[in-house]
Amino acid sequence: MSEPTFSHCPRCDNVLEDGFAGKAIGLSFVSHDKFQKFVFVDEDISNAGWKKYLPSGAEFFDSYLCRSCDLYLVDFSKSLSRSQVEQVIQLRAK
């Protein structure tokens, strides 16, 4: 994970800024099928669970932001601790 996964925006092809998204806030997803129902529950694809409400250690996901077209890409396949984030930052700075 030392190299950024993405460098250019898939929408507008401008350079992406790499960073990190906080896991504790959750990452909500609602499919088309669910959204069309009168009542629906979103899916927390980050598996933040109770961490949204209770104190816990900080966890992060690798993420990429296009400031030109406001596209935000989050790789939620692996959560990172603060120390792992600091290692990734040092590796990418080289």
N, C-alpha and C positions, 0 to 999 in steps of 0.2 A: 504494500500500500504506500510505498514511498513516492511513487510517481502518481500524479493526478490521473484519474480515469478518463476525465473529459478535459479538453482544452478549448474547444470551440462550441458555441451554442448550436444545437441541432435545428433551431428555428430560424435564426438570423445570421449565423456563422460568425458572430463577433466573439471576442475572447471572453471566456468564463473566468470568474473569480472563484478560487476554491476556498472552502472554509468548513465550518462544522455546524450541524443542527443539534439542538438539545433534545435528548430523548424524553426527558421527564414531561414535556408538554404534550406528548403524544403526537401521532400523525394520523389524522382522520381520513377515511375513504368511504364514499357512498357510491355504490354501483348504480347504473341507470335503472335497473329493475327495482332496487330498494327505494330509490328516490321517487318513483312514480306511485308508491303506496302512500296512503293517508298518514300513517305513522311508521317510522322506520328508526333503526338504530345504526349509527355509523360503525365502521370497523376500525379499530385501532391497530393499524398495520405495524406500528413500532413496538407493540406489546409493552407499552409503558405501564398499563394497569394501574395499580394503586399508587405508583410513583407520582402520578399527576396530583395526588391529594396528600400524600404523606412524605415526610423528609426522607431522602435517600441520597446515596452517593451520585455525583454527576456522571452522566453517560452521554455520549455524543455520536452522531453519524457523520460520515464524510458527505460533504454537499458542495454544490456548484451553483453560482448565481450569475445570470446574465443581466446586467444593469441596463442594457439597451432595450430589451423587450420584456423584462420582468419575469423570465422563466427561472424557476428554482428546481434543481434536480437534487434529490436526496437518495443516497445509497444506504438503505436501512437493513442491508443484509448482515452487517456486523456493527455492534456498538463498541465504542472506544471509551476507555477511562481517560481522565484528565492527563495522566502521565503518558498514555499512548498518544493522545493528541499532541502533546508537547514534542514527542519523538517524531511524529509525522511532520510537524512544522519545521523541525531542525533538518530533517532529511530533504524536504522540499526546498528549503532555503539554499541548499548547496547547488 
